[in-house]
Amino acid sequence: MKKIKLAIVGAGVWGRTHAGIFREHPLAETVGICDLDKKRAEALAGEFGIPAVYSRVEDMLAESGCEAVSIVTPDHLHAEAAVLCANAGKHLLIEKPLATTRDDVKRIVEAAEKNKVRVMVDLHNRWSPPFASAKEAIQAGELGKLRNGYFRLNDIKWVATDMLKWSAASSILWFLGSHSLDTLSWLFGSRVRRVYAVSSRGVLAKLGVNTTDTYLSTLEFENGCIAQMENSWIDPNANPNINDIKCTVLGDKGMISIDASHHNLIQKYTDTTVTVPDVLVRNTVHGRVKGFAYESIRSFVDKLAMDEEFIVSLEDAASVSLAILAIMESAEKGQPVDVRY
Ligand SMILES: NC(=O)c1ccc[n+]([C@@H]2O[C@H](COP(=O)([O-])OP(=O)(O)OC[C@H]3O[C@@H](n4cnc5c(N)ncnc54)[C@H](O)[C@@H]3O)[C@@H](O)[C@H]2O)c1
């Protein structure tokens, strides 16, 4: 089978993850990498053997010969590059969230439709082993008719204060709430109809990051399911894992509970620290990349090569962004808000 020529826009932390799996995938060939900061792109190109480096997306599109592009720019900067690439006829893997404004969601969807390009958004929790098992059990009818859910997906403060340079331009709702909301929608098999949310600020602002600390959201789905979703960026830095992930889904015949962060597979102790090393999300085994963060990106290449439907549709990802906008509006107004699709 012919290799797919791929390019990457955004040579940061997560651009590295894309480059890692493309290097190993037998059907992928990375032909170019682009970053406004050319030195960052050069560093990744050197590490992963990528032949061409660009600082402008337009030049990459004109010269690299790519057929598909990964958009791995900060949360609020996906649309510009995505629309340019779609207009150039390139298929797209866009990091989550699809976009952070109604206008940007619309622009991307319209450009994809007009140019008939295929788009997947990297809502990778669908590849997480416990959640994939839950989905199978639900599909097999083991829980009966689904009724309620609960999802906590928090990060330690360090992600907002140190890891991301642009956290003040985003929020925990975009950064992780997009995963928890997508997962609930996927497990329930339904879009969010109405939301009622509250939020709090102050802890991150004091640390110099002007964004919301926590969103607590009540979600009503179109099929009648209801859920509580908690997304906070202020978990203590000493939490043994960067994320805190808890999920419960309840049906009239059964329940599934998931604790994906405090797993008991491995704990590491020293005289001063306790850590729970990541062996599920993005790890390596004998030098090869493993974990569900790589699986979602691998799946994009597989599905593109085999001309099969992506596991996350553009419509699903657009619905997630629009539901998040409704949550933000609800938290601001102190009232329930219907999601406008
Ligand atoms: N799937 C996941 O769970 C997961 C995990 C981490 C990050 N992400 C997502 O990946 C995206 C990038 O995050 P990151 O941590 O790698 O950020 P980062 O800040 O480390 O890297 C982003 C890079 O994009 C570059 N950039 C910005 N605008 C550009 C443009 N117009 N053209 C070219 N380059 C541009 C910046 O210079 C920077 O180097 C975000 O949307 C984030 O939410 C997803």
Ligand as a Chemical Component Dictionary entry (heavy atoms), coordinates in Angstrom:
data_LIG
# 
_chem_comp.id                   LIG 
_chem_comp.type                 NON-POLYMER 
_chem_comp.pdbx_formal_charge   0 
_chem_comp.three_letter_code    LIG 
# 
loop_
_chem_comp_atom.comp_id 
_chem_comp_atom.atom_id 
_chem_comp_atom.alt_atom_id 
_chem_comp_atom.type_symbol 
_chem_comp_atom.charge 
_chem_comp_atom.model_Cartn_x 
_chem_comp_atom.model_Cartn_y 
_chem_comp_atom.model_Cartn_z 
_chem_comp_atom.pdbx_ordinal 
LIG N1  N1  N 0  -4.776 14.773 22.578 1  
LIG C1  C1  C 0  -4.401 15.259 23.790 2  
LIG O1  O1  O 0  -4.838 14.813 24.832 3  
LIG C2  C2  C 0  -3.469 16.418 23.851 4  
LIG C3  C3  C 0  -2.461 16.507 24.811 5  
LIG C4  C4  C 0  -1.662 17.665 24.830 6  
LIG C5  C5  C 0  -1.917 18.684 23.926 7  
LIG N2  N2  N 1  -2.932 18.543 23.032 8  
LIG C6  C6  C 0  -3.308 19.628 22.120 9  
LIG O2  O2  O 0  -2.280 19.860 21.174 10 
LIG C7  C7  C 0  -2.280 21.242 20.822 11 
LIG C8  C8  C 0  -0.863 21.791 21.001 12 
LIG O3  O3  O 0  -0.484 21.670 22.365 13 
LIG P1  P1  P 0  1.055  21.690 22.801 14 
LIG O4  O4  O 0  1.086  21.310 24.231 15 
LIG O5  O5  O -1 1.855  20.903 21.825 16 
LIG O6  O6  O 0  1.392  23.255 22.646 17 
LIG P2  P2  P 0  2.837  23.906 22.487 18 
LIG O7  O7  O 0  2.704  25.308 22.927 19 
LIG O8  O8  O 0  3.873  23.037 23.122 20 
LIG O9  O9  O 0  3.089  23.867 20.902 21 
LIG C9  C9  C 0  2.302  24.583 19.999 22 
LIG C10 C10 C 0  3.213  25.065 18.861 23 
LIG O10 O10 O 0  2.404  25.635 17.828 24 
LIG C11 C11 C 0  3.142  26.699 17.241 25 
LIG N3  N3  N 0  2.244  27.563 16.475 26 
LIG C12 C12 C 0  1.276  28.384 16.943 27 
LIG N4  N4  N 0  0.623  28.964 15.908 28 
LIG C13 C13 C 0  1.192  28.494 14.777 29 
LIG C14 C14 C 0  0.967  28.718 13.391 30 
LIG N5  N5  N 0  -0.006 29.542 12.961 31 
LIG N6  N6  N 0  1.731  28.082 12.500 32 
LIG C15 C15 C 0  2.714  27.252 12.920 33 
LIG N7  N7  N 0  2.980  26.999 14.214 34 
LIG C16 C16 C 0  2.221  27.609 15.128 35 
LIG C17 C17 C 0  3.799  27.372 18.441 36 
LIG O11 O11 O 0  4.914  28.162 18.040 37 
LIG C18 C18 C 0  4.209  26.166 19.290 38 
LIG O12 O12 O 0  5.525  25.715 19.035 39 
LIG C19 C19 C 0  -3.335 21.916 21.712 40 
LIG O13 O13 O 0  -4.540 22.054 21.014 41 
LIG C20 C20 C 0  -3.496 20.941 22.860 42 
LIG O14 O14 O 0  -4.768 20.959 23.497 43 
LIG C21 C21 C 0  -3.687 17.445 22.972 44 
# 
loop_
_chem_comp_bond.comp_id 
_chem_comp_bond.atom_id_1 
_chem_comp_bond.atom_id_2 
_chem_comp_bond.value_order 
_chem_comp_bond.pdbx_ordinal 
LIG N1  C1  SING 1  
LIG C1  O1  DOUB 2  
LIG C1  C2  SING 3  
LIG C2  C3  SING 4  
LIG C2  C21 DOUB 5  
LIG C3  C4  DOUB 6  
LIG C4  C5  SING 7  
LIG C5  N2  DOUB 8  
LIG N2  C6  SING 9  
LIG N2  C21 SING 10 
LIG C6  O2  SING 11 
LIG C6  C20 SING 12 
LIG O2  C7  SING 13 
LIG C7  C8  SING 14 
LIG C7  C19 SING 15 
LIG C8  O3  SING 16 
LIG O3  P1  SING 17 
LIG P1  O4  DOUB 18 
LIG P1  O5  SING 19 
LIG P1  O6  SING 20 
LIG O6  P2  SING 21 
LIG P2  O7  DOUB 22 
LIG P2  O8  SING 23 
LIG P2  O9  SING 24 
LIG O9  C9  SING 25 
LIG C9  C10 SING 26 
LIG C10 O10 SING 27 
LIG C10 C18 SING 28 
LIG O10 C11 SING 29 
LIG C11 N3  SING 30 
LIG C11 C17 SING 31 
LIG N3  C12 SING 32 
LIG N3  C16 SING 33 
LIG C12 N4  DOUB 34 
LIG N4  C13 SING 35 
LIG C13 C14 SING 36 
LIG C13 C16 DOUB 37 
LIG C14 N5  SING 38 
LIG C14 N6  DOUB 39 
LIG N6  C15 SING 40 
LIG C15 N7  DOUB 41 
LIG N7  C16 SING 42 
LIG C17 O11 SING 43 
LIG C17 C18 SING 44 
LIG C18 O12 SING 45 
LIG C19 O13 SING 46 
LIG C19 C20 SING 47 
LIG C20 O14 SING 48 
# 
